[in-house]
Amino acid sequence: MFPEAWEFHVAQHLNRGIKILIQNHSEGFDAFSNGLLQFLLGVQSALSTIPWWGYILLIALISWFSIRRIVPTIVLSLLPLLIGVFGFWDLAIETLAIVVVSVVISLVLGIPLGVIMAEVKSLGYVIRPILDAMQTMPSFVYLIPAMMLFGLGKVPAILATVIYALPPVIRLTCLGIELVPKPVQEAALAYGATRWQLLKEVRLPLAMPSIMAGVNQTTMMALSMVVIASMIGARGLGQEVLLAINRINVGRGFESGISIVIMAIVIDRITQGLAKKWDPVKKR
């Protein structure tokens, strides 16, 4: 038995700190929550205006642009039809809206932070342990602070998803910039490139495949987290999975699970194709 005299709990202090934070800054949290919710509803409304066949055509065009192969393009274009056949099209749009908003926020925060980590080495020593903790912590844990600060609904689901999906794009952006060959950078500096020009014209373009891999991983993690976030009111396809589990409805769970898998496959193949398409080395 571990000695009870050595025990020290931080839970009560954290709970007290959260309560004080909410009491003193509740208006700020409400304003932030309302702004993020309006952004999400705007994205969802825009996605809802596109007809189902419009998504099929859009997926076909993007797939052909990124893959340039007929059979994969046809397969990726027709897979989403199963979501509509199962009757989950509207729920899939809700899930897609949450994923889009979460990924956009993650990229806006993650790519610049990854660039800064690559440029400022000392900052990397501080951020990397934080990223390690973020990636090893169970995904359910992220629901707790988001729910305590913003209650139930889609806003805490987005914030929990952003925290969960943020590390890959930061790491891979930093890694891609760090792996740019030194001779290429030295040649650019020899021709008179400034530090900003070196980053913009040389390091970022050569790091683009790694950055796109980070976009891919962030998107996949956001999609997986959206399912878990249905526990705090994210709705979408994740809600159907949760209801199927509660009701032990295997058939309904299979249909909703397959729908999520289809979304993941389509997004994964398209982003992987774009990563290869934007590889400056393979273009030559």
VOTOR-548336 format. One line per 10 residues: number of its first residue (from 0); for each residue x, y, z of C-alpha. Coordinates in nm, 3 decimals, m for minus. Last residue first. Layout:
N
NUM) X,Y,Z  ...
! end
This chain:
284
283) 1.023,1.789,m6.187  0.686,1.775,m6.021  0.802,1.492,m5.794  1.044,1.721,m5.604  0.792,2.003,m5.570  0.546,1.773,m5.387  0.211,1.948,m5.428  0.046,1.660,m5.613  0.180,1.405,m5.364  0.019,1.592,m5.074
273) m0.295,1.647,m5.281  m0.328,1.273,m5.333  m0.288,1.209,m4.962  m0.554,1.472,m4.891  m0.795,1.310,m5.138  m0.733,0.956,m5.016  m0.782,1.049,m4.650  m1.094,1.259,m4.704  m1.265,0.985,m4.905  m1.160,0.708,m4.668
263) m1.261,0.901,m4.355  m1.602,0.990,m4.494  m1.658,0.626,m4.589  m1.549,0.510,m4.243  m1.798,0.749,m4.083  m2.077,0.606,m4.298  m1.963,0.252,m4.215  m1.999,0.334,m3.845  m2.348,0.475,m3.896  m2.458,0.163,m4.085
253) m2.290,m0.079,m3.844  m2.431,0.097,m3.539  m2.779,0.081,m3.684  m2.740,m0.292,m3.749  m2.592,m0.364,m3.406  m2.864,m0.188,m3.209  m2.745,m0.241,m2.852  m2.970,0.051,m2.750  m2.692,0.247,m2.582  m2.439,0.144,m2.847
243) m2.671,0.236,m3.132  m2.742,0.570,m2.966  m2.370,0.644,m2.944  m2.310,0.549,m3.307  m2.603,0.765,m3.416  m2.469,1.055,m3.210  m2.131,1.019,m3.378  m2.296,1.063,m3.716  m2.391,1.419,m3.633  m2.462,1.532,m3.277
233) m2.185,1.723,m3.096  m2.379,1.701,m2.768  m2.128,1.605,m2.501  m2.109,1.232,m2.580  m2.105,1.319,m2.951  m1.750,1.435,m2.883  m1.628,1.077,m2.919  m1.749,1.065,m3.280  m1.606,1.411,m3.347  m1.273,1.287,m3.212
223) m1.234,1.035,m3.495  m1.302,1.299,m3.760  m1.063,1.543,m3.596  m0.794,1.274,m3.582  m0.835,1.204,m3.954  m0.824,1.574,m4.040  m0.514,1.632,m3.829  m0.342,1.334,m3.991  m0.413,1.458,m4.343  m0.316,1.816,m4.263
213) 0.009,1.684,m4.112  0.074,1.484,m4.428  0.009,1.807,m4.617  0.277,1.977,m4.407  0.522,1.695,m4.481  0.456,1.721,m4.854  0.481,2.104,m4.831  0.826,2.113,m4.668  0.999,2.191,m4.997  0.754,2.474,m5.062
203) 0.790,2.604,m4.702  1.171,2.598,m4.696  1.248,2.757,m5.032  1.034,3.053,m5.138  0.864,3.156,m4.814  1.127,3.055,m4.558  1.427,3.167,m4.762  1.243,3.484,m4.862  1.179,3.562,m4.493  1.543,3.497,m4.401
193) 1.661,3.713,m4.691  1.777,3.561,m5.018  2.102,3.699,m5.159  2.203,3.433,m5.409  2.433,3.278,m5.148  2.137,3.254,m4.911  1.947,3.047,m5.168  2.249,2.822,m5.221  2.287,2.775,m4.845  1.922,2.675,m4.817
183) 1.956,2.418,m5.096  2.282,2.285,m4.947  2.108,2.245,m4.607  1.842,2.009,m4.737  1.490,2.085,m4.601  1.444,1.837,m4.317  1.388,2.105,m4.048  1.102,2.259,m4.247  0.925,1.926,m4.286  0.976,1.836,m3.921
173) 0.827,2.164,m3.796  0.523,2.125,m4.021  0.498,1.758,m3.922  0.502,1.833,m3.550  0.255,2.121,m3.557  0.018,1.940,m3.797  0.023,1.629,m3.582  m0.027,1.812,m3.246  m0.357,1.995,m3.321  m0.611,1.712,m3.356
163) m0.686,1.656,m2.985  m0.689,2.023,m2.889  m0.900,2.110,m3.193  m1.144,1.826,m3.125  m1.193,1.936,m2.764  m1.260,2.290,m2.885  m1.505,2.172,m3.152  m1.695,1.951,m2.907  m1.704,2.237,m2.654  m1.877,2.448,m2.923
153) m2.110,2.173,m3.048  m2.315,2.131,m2.736  m2.282,2.088,m2.361  m2.127,2.335,m2.118  m1.866,2.588,m2.229  m1.604,2.594,m1.954  m1.678,2.264,m1.777  m1.755,2.085,m2.105  m1.428,2.195,m2.267  m1.237,2.106,m1.949
143) m1.388,1.751,m1.939  m1.408,1.660,m2.308  m1.032,1.660,m2.347  m1.007,1.369,m2.104  m1.205,1.145,m2.338  m0.917,1.153,m2.589  m0.682,0.976,m2.349  m0.359,1.175,m2.297  m0.068,1.047,m2.505  m0.095,1.299,m2.788
133) m0.150,1.607,m2.570  0.127,1.503,m2.330  0.375,1.463,m2.616  0.263,1.797,m2.759  0.336,1.962,m2.424  0.676,1.791,m2.412  0.746,1.927,m2.765  0.645,2.286,m2.687  0.922,2.376,m2.442  1.220,2.230,m2.629
123) 1.072,2.364,m2.952  1.081,2.718,m2.818  1.458,2.693,m2.779  1.492,2.595,m3.146  1.327,2.911,m3.278  1.286,2.874,m3.655  1.153,2.518,m3.660  0.925,2.583,m3.363  0.805,2.906,m3.525  0.713,2.719,m3.842
113) 0.524,2.457,m3.640  0.338,2.732,m3.453  0.245,2.896,m3.783  0.112,2.562,m3.914  m0.073,2.465,m3.595  m0.291,2.764,m3.508  m0.452,2.832,m3.847  m0.432,2.461,m3.924  m0.613,2.360,m3.605  m0.880,2.629,m3.654
103) m0.943,2.512,m4.010  m0.946,2.147,m3.900  m1.203,2.211,m3.627  m1.428,2.414,m3.856  m1.412,2.153,m4.133  m1.463,1.860,m3.893  m1.765,2.026,m3.730  m1.917,2.099,m4.070  m1.848,1.745,m4.193  m2.026,1.599,m3.891
93) m2.332,1.812,m3.955  m2.319,1.721,m4.326  m2.299,1.352,m4.231  m2.609,1.395,m4.014  m2.796,1.533,m4.315  m2.683,1.240,m4.534  m2.752,0.965,m4.279  m3.040,0.783,m4.450  m2.849,0.459,m4.517  m2.879,0.523,m4.891
83) m2.746,0.874,m4.840  m2.433,0.745,m4.668  m2.402,0.475,m4.935  m2.390,0.745,m5.203  m2.072,0.871,m5.036  m1.882,0.575,m5.191  m1.965,0.675,m5.551  m1.708,0.950,m5.596  m1.429,0.763,m5.418  m1.489,0.457,m5.637
73) m1.502,0.657,m5.962  m1.182,0.847,m5.880  m1.005,0.530,m5.767  m1.093,0.367,m6.105  m1.001,0.662,m6.328  m0.658,0.756,m6.198  m0.532,1.116,m6.196  m0.497,1.116,m5.815  m0.513,1.481,m5.707  m0.707,1.642,m5.992
63) m0.917,1.332,m6.051  m1.006,1.310,m5.683  m1.088,1.681,m5.666  m1.317,1.659,m5.968  m1.488,1.337,m5.856  m1.534,1.466,m5.501  m1.696,1.780,m5.638  m1.921,1.584,m5.874  m2.042,1.356,m5.593  m2.078,1.653,m5.358
53) m2.294,1.832,m5.616  m2.505,1.517,m5.649  m2.602,1.555,m5.285  m2.707,1.914,m5.332  m2.487,2.195,m5.191  m2.693,2.430,m4.974  m2.620,2.217,m4.666  m2.247,2.291,m4.683  m2.314,2.665,m4.670  m2.554,2.623,m4.377
43) m2.301,2.408,m4.192  m2.028,2.666,m4.246  m2.254,2.946,m4.123  m2.368,2.737,m3.826  m2.005,2.675,m3.732  m1.916,3.043,m3.753  m2.222,3.132,m3.546  m2.121,2.873,m3.286  m1.767,3.012,m3.270  m1.898,3.363,m3.212
33) m2.152,3.248,m2.952  m1.888,3.050,m2.762  m1.642,3.338,m2.763  m1.907,3.579,m2.636  m2.019,3.332,m2.369  m1.661,3.270,m2.255  m1.600,3.644,m2.231  m1.920,3.697,m2.036  m1.829,3.413,m1.795  m1.493,3.570,m1.713
23) m1.492,3.618,m1.336  m1.733,3.341,m1.234  m1.605,3.097,m1.495  m1.242,3.145,m1.399  m1.323,3.121,m1.028  m1.506,2.792,m1.087  m1.220,2.657,m1.299  m0.966,2.748,m1.031  m1.171,2.577,m0.761  m1.197,2.263,m0.971
13) m0.823,2.268,m1.034  m0.750,2.309,m0.664  m0.987,2.025,m0.573  m0.829,1.794,m0.830  m0.469,1.865,m0.726  m0.448,1.574,m0.482  m0.147,1.499,m0.260  m0.080,1.159,m0.109  0.236,1.111,0.091  0.054,1.061,0.423
3) m0.154,0.785,0.263  0.155,0.567,0.226  0.123,0.347,m0.087  0.000,0.000,0.000
! end
